Amino acid sequence: MSIDWTSATAPDLAAFERLADEAFERLPPSFRELARSAVLRIDDFPSEEVCRELEAESEFDLLGLFTGVGLAHAEAVPATGRTPNIVHLYRRPILDYWAEHEETLGAIVAHVLIHEIGHHLGLSDDDIDQIEQDAA
């Protein structure tokens, strides 16, 4: 069976958001519940300001980012004037990474999502790795 590639396109922002939402729903329930307060935002690229602050050489260097006050530090920071916690996924860098690796797009999105939510929760890299294994 051949595949008709003539109409194939990369997922746009809306399709990418659906993919990220589906990846989120597949995460372990306890992990998902702790992350419900964070907003999931899909952008094509990180802003120039973010790239500058994180000293990224290119806008393709960042696949995702957590901004806000993580749960581990929430009590130490007054809620007045606090911006919402946001998990950013950057569509174009993720698609670029996908094109260069043998992982599925869904697996990459889930990995970045788990990693950034892990920052929100204040988890260690070992904890994040374990959640990724549980979600697989």
Secondary structure by P-SEA (a helix, b strand, c coil): ccccccccccccaaaaaaaaaaaaaaccaaaaaaaccbbbbbcccccaaaaaaacccccccccccccccccccccccccccccccccccccaaaaaaaaaccccaaaaaaaaaaaaaaaaacccaaaaaaaaaaac
